[in-house]
Amino acid sequence: MTPTPVLVAHGTRNPRGVEMIAALADAVSTQIGTTRVAFVDVLGPSPAEVLRGTPGSAVVVPAFLASGYHVHTDVPREIAESAHSSVAVTRALGPDPVLAEVMLDRLRDTGWRTGDSIVLAAAGSSDPRALAEHVRAAAMLAEVAGVPVRIGYVATAGPTVSEAVSALREEGHARIFVASYLLARGLFHNRLADAGADGVGEPLGVHPAIVDLVVARYFEGVRSLESGSFSTATEGWSPVRRR
């Protein structure tokens, strides 16, 4: 039996966020079969609930842009609670060069031109591992854009996006654009309009490249199951799970 793909996302009361994850799962399903959706925090079903109803093996793909608390704590706890004996967990979606390319596409759509300054807008985190991955994401965007990229946070860390934009203005940068390092529209993305930039890219969304990225992560998990390099949730994390 082919392992069941399970896309795990952050629970949100933002209907656009829920719709985006559902649309992403639908798009992925056209390539690898029915993809189930689970949420950590706020919404259900939880990963444990989904896995308990999943016969055979499963591959969990965390739909997060950095590996913070939810990836390192919530996801493994949910898998342990499910008592499922054959689950592989892939890397989170980000950081990844694919996401940098998508952000650049979104910036170009809003008027960004080569040489214009960029602020990468992330939600923020209290987890230093996630903040370090935001730095990597900014470096990846800088590489494809050919300009330095500052980081600004919408919540939980600093500097804020507005502060990052203001600092660039004070340094004499004429045109400044904000790259939304967010999956979907919602309160966080809406705040970016007030950051004082010349343009704000759309969220990452259901871009074809992101659909392909989820599919690639799924096959990473399938390979770990086939090679036996994974371990059950009660036995600890495999190398794939610790990433």
Disulfide bonds with the S-S distance in Angstrom:
none
